[in-house]
Amino acid sequence: MTGLRPARRLRVATAFVALAAAVATGAVAQGAPVQAAPAVEGDHLPSTYLAKPENPFSRFEIVSLGSFPIMLFYTGFAFDLERYVTNGFDYSYAPWPFKNEKSASLSDQERVTRISVALGASLIVGGIDAYIRAAKAKKDKRLREAAESASP
């Protein structure tokens, strides 16, 4: 793509993005259309999956690890914005979208602080998810026990 003119590069890139979006949404079918099987109650999950209880620690781990990149982005932007404001709106301290090669670089201590804050925030997100799931499980258990005691 290096030999293409900028306008043509933009059209080719737009075509690739449109194609990727069409594939992701299912607008582009490969081969003949597939007929869905009729839904049967309880048939959508394998019985081995239904028999195993969910491990709360593994869910906490997955949610925490999944939220880390998002938290790192947001904390980085917040720290950049705070640094820009405290330095009197100096252009060399501009936040992420406005940085260039003349921008002030980060020290190692600032990088460690940003990663630590993002890690803590992702652990908080995982903890909140675990708390919500535990509260929901407790509520479901109470409702199940009440339904069992009410039936003859």
C-alpha positions in Angstrom: 0.0 0.0 0.0 3.0 2.3 0.1 2.8 3.0 -3.6 -0.9 4.2 -3.5 -1.9 7.8 -3.3 -3.4 8.9 0.1 -7.0 9.1 -1.2 -6.8 5.6 -2.6 -5.2 4.3 0.6 -8.2 5.8 2.5 -10.7 4.1 0.2 -8.9 0.8 0.5 -8.8 1.1 4.3 -12.4 2.1 4.4 -13.4 -0.9 2.3 -11.4 -3.3 4.7 -13.1 -1.8 7.7 -16.6 -2.1 6.1 -15.9 -5.7 5.1 -14.7 -6.5 8.7 -17.8 -4.9 10.1 -20.0 -6.8 7.7 -18.4 -10.1 8.6 -18.6 -9.4 12.3 -22.3 -8.5 12.2 -23.1 -11.5 10.0 -24.1 -9.5 6.9 -21.7 -11.5 4.8 -22.7 -15.2 4.6 -20.4 -17.9 3.5 -22.2 -20.5 1.4 -25.9 -21.4 1.8 -27.9 -20.0 4.7 -28.1 -22.2 7.8 -31.4 -23.0 9.3 -31.5 -22.8 13.0 -32.7 -25.8 15.0 -35.9 -25.2 17.0 -35.2 -24.1 20.5 -35.9 -26.6 23.3 -36.1 -25.5 26.9 -32.7 -26.3 28.6 -31.2 -27.5 25.3 -29.0 -24.5 24.6 -26.3 -25.5 27.1 -24.5 -28.9 27.4 -25.4 -30.9 30.5 -21.7 -30.9 31.7 -21.8 -27.1 31.8 -25.0 -27.1 33.7 -23.7 -29.5 36.3 -20.5 -27.6 37.2 -20.9 -24.6 39.6 -19.1 -21.4 38.5 -15.8 -20.8 40.2 -16.1 -17.2 41.6 -12.3 -16.7 41.7 -11.8 -17.5 38.0 -14.6 -15.1 37.1 -12.9 -12.4 39.3 -9.6 -13.1 37.6 -11.1 -12.9 34.1 -13.0 -9.7 34.8 -10.0 -8.1 36.4 -7.6 -9.1 33.6 -10.1 -8.0 31.0 -10.7 -4.6 32.5 -7.0 -3.9 33.0 -6.3 -2.5 29.5 -9.3 -0.2 29.7 -8.4 1.0 33.1 -4.8 1.6 31.9 -6.1 3.7 29.1 -8.4 5.8 31.3 -5.8 6.3 34.1 -3.2 7.3 31.5 -5.6 9.8 30.0 -6.5 11.2 33.5 -2.9 11.4 34.6 -2.0 13.2 31.3 -4.8 15.6 31.8 -3.8 16.3 35.4 -0.2 16.8 34.3 -1.3 19.2 31.5 -3.4 21.3 33.9 -0.8 21.4 36.7 1.9 22.6 34.3 -0.2 25.6 33.2 -1.6 24.2 30.0 1.9 24.0 28.5 1.7 22.3 25.1 4.6 20.0 25.8 2.4 18.3 28.5 -0.7 18.0 26.3 -2.7 14.8 26.9 -2.6 11.7 24.7 -4.4 12.7 21.5 -2.3 15.9 21.2 1.1 14.4 22.0 3.9 14.6 19.5 7.6 14.0 19.3 8.3 17.3 21.3 6.1 16.3 24.2 7.6 15.7 27.6 8.4 12.1 28.3 7.3 10.1 31.4 9.6 9.1 34.2 9.8 5.5 35.3 8.1 6.5 38.6 5.2 8.0 36.7 4.8 4.8 34.6 4.8 2.6 37.7 2.2 4.9 39.3 0.0 4.7 36.3 0.2 0.9 36.0 -0.4 0.5 39.8 -3.5 2.7 39.7 -4.8 0.8 36.7 -4.1 -2.5 38.4 -5.9 -1.3 41.5 -8.9 -0.1 39.5 -9.2 -3.3 37.6 -9.1 -5.3 40.9 -11.9 -3.0 42.2 -13.9 -3.7 39.0 -13.4 -7.5 39.5 -14.4 -7.2 43.2 -17.5 -5.3 42.3 -18.5 -7.9 39.8 -17.8 -10.7 42.3 -19.9 -8.9 44.9 -22.8 -8.5 42.5 -22.6 -12.2 41.4 -22.5 -13.3 45.1 -25.5 -11.1 46.0 -27.4 -12.5 43.0 -26.5 -16.1 43.9 -27.7 -15.5 47.5 -31.0 -14.0 46.3 -31.5 -16.9 43.9 -30.8 -19.4 46.7 -33.3 -17.7 49.0 -36.0 -17.6 46.2 -35.4 -21.3 45.5 -35.7 -22.2 49.1 -38.9 -20.2 49.5 -40.4 -21.9 46.4 -39.4 -25.3 47.8 -41.0 -24.6 51.2 -44.2 -23.2 49.6 -44.8 -26.2 47.4 -46.7 -29.1 49.1 
